Amino acid sequence: MRNILKISNGVKILRNLGLVMLMIAWLMTGWPAIWHNPRIPPLIKRTDAATTTKFYLHNAASPDTGTLPGASTLSATTPNVTATGASTNLDMDIAIGTAQVSQALTTLAVVTLQKNWFRRFLSKPLAAQTLTTGIWTIQGGASESSLASNLLLWGAVIKVWRPSTGAAVATLLDSPTLGSVEPGTTETNISKATASITGVAINDGDILVVELWGQNTQGNTTARTNTVFYDGTTEASITSNAAFLLAPGAITMQAPTFNQSAYRLFNNLDFTDVGTTLAAQDTAATLGSTGAAFRLRMLLHIALNKLFASDQTFKLQFAQQSGTCDTGFVGETYADVTAATVIAYNNNATPVDGATLTANASDPTHGADTIVNQTYEELNNFTNSFAAIPSGQDGKWDFSLKDNGATASTAYCLRALKSDGTVLNTYTQIPQITTAAAAPAQTLTFSLGANSLALGTLSTTAVTSGSHTISLSTNAGSGMVVTYSGPTLTSGANTITAMATAAASSAGTEQFGLNAVANTSPSVGAACSGTAPIAAAATGYATANNFKFVSGETIVSSAGSINSTTCTISYIANITNTTEAGSYTSTLTYIATATF
């Protein structure tokens, strides 16, 4: 019975242990979450660390600045043969090449040991750190014109160089005769490892320099051609060799630096392209109207190291100018541009925020730098999501902006900075936009020279006429019109016929009409007068000795703003033998309307 109990207890213990282990496993997986604040089980974070750093060798010139290695090798060994261009400081970085290139070298026609120098490559600036102790590896393509050349690869020199002082500060390897592998007469991939190299401490801005060497002890006294291959697209390839230097540990590169280098202001366009230019490059501009939308295209220059895609976020800020839009921001108080600020982001109907911008022939440039187009922006933040920007090149962004109630005739400055609020390393140009002047107060003046006019006794043998003036002015950009309305001359149920079409006065014919010009038949009226620009008689009322009466028509008008103008409104009346006797009157209303 005791044994049975023991077994039963053991099963129970194992069962409980299994439950505990399942709970531990559940906690370690981080899934599924049954509670979120705090999260249960906790989210397990993974940390991946690079254990090596690979520098691909390129044929492009190094963009490094400062005092770089010169024409002589950094090795203590004097080369027997130096390949053409061996001392050129070429680039190496962590991006694989795009097209294989080669460098040939002609050996000496001797059978003694030769130590020959092919190429030099420089890294981008490194961050302060201690390089890892361990084995370095050099790999690339090579060939020899004859096996009698006995080329052995790779010999190498690896040094730490300090551009700020123009000197090597540490030697990791100086072994032109390290090579031990012979290539064939066609391209062959050669990989060579060093012995363990002790790591050294380096400063911010130091760079790695590697020189590729080969050694020959030829089988005869014939000069041979030896060739190395690099900058290809595939590691170990015998047609497009991506040659590299492999470091034994992770190497931290110095962060790239940023310079706000150039800008240009444009009119807005509902597209990822821009409208017409507002000013020359790097030149302040003034908006044409209050509330106007505009575009800012701006360049950020990248230095020290490549800015990998989406590796840094930025934001745009503005400030009312204090003195000048200076690169030290003296007197200005900058704030983030939003959709609600007085200089605001503008939401165009068609393009979407973050779309790839469309390049324009008038876009800003920065010397001979390559420009890497980025994105169209309607909101903060922005980044180089479209493409990486190599060191020595500029990224270009397009900002859609507007005057959103900003003070009239006021200058505003604009700058980019990192999204965490850190300013850029350098500002060469600060964009400046000035809002339009405030619109003048709208004005319209209008008056009648007389409120009544007596034509006297009408006759069948002679025309009866009279006139009065009107005075008017306006600053309306689209001008003004003066209309009249009312009945023809009327006496009870009797009327004098209104002139429905413009015609000359004819005594003995029943007529009532008017115009706004000088007439000779009858002699009445005058042309509109004043200091230009002024109003003028409207069509139908602008021909001398022709009169018309159509209630509601325009008699005087202007196409734009006018100075004070005086116009004369002339009237004629004629009757027939059959016109009913009576006292004829009419009340006319003149209305002046301006369009602003």
Buried (B, 14 or more C-beta within 10 A) or exposed (E): EEEEEEEEEEEEEEEEEEEEEEEEEBEEEBEEEEEEEEEEBEEEEEEEEEEBBBBBBBBBEBBBBEEBBEEEBBBEBEBBBBBEEBBBBBBBBBBBBEEBBBBEBBBBEBBEEBBBBBBBBBBBBBBEBEBBEBEBBBBBBBBBBBEBBBBBBBBBBBBBBBBBEEEBBBBBBBBBBBBEBBBEEEBBBBBBBBEEBEBBEBBEBBBBBBBBBBBBEBEEEBEBEBBBBBBBBBBBBBEBBBBBBBBBBEBEBBBBBBBBBBBBBBBBBEBBBBBEBBBEBBBBBBBEEBEBBBBBBBBBBBBBBBBBEEBBBBBBBBBBBBEBBBEEBEEBEBEBBBEEBBBBBBBBEEBEBBBBBBBBEEBBBBEEBEBBBBBBBBBBBBBBEBBBBBBBBBBBBBBBBBBBEBEEEBBBBBBBBBBEEEBBBEBBBBBBBBBBEEEEEEEBEBEEBEEEBEBEEBEBEEBBBBBBBBBBBBBBEEBBBBBBEEBBBBBEEEBBBBBEEBBBBEBBBBBBBBBBBBBEEBEBBBBBEBEEBBBBBBEBBBBBBBBBBBBEBBBBBBEEBBBBBBBBBBBBBBBEEEBEEEEBEBEBEBEBBBEB
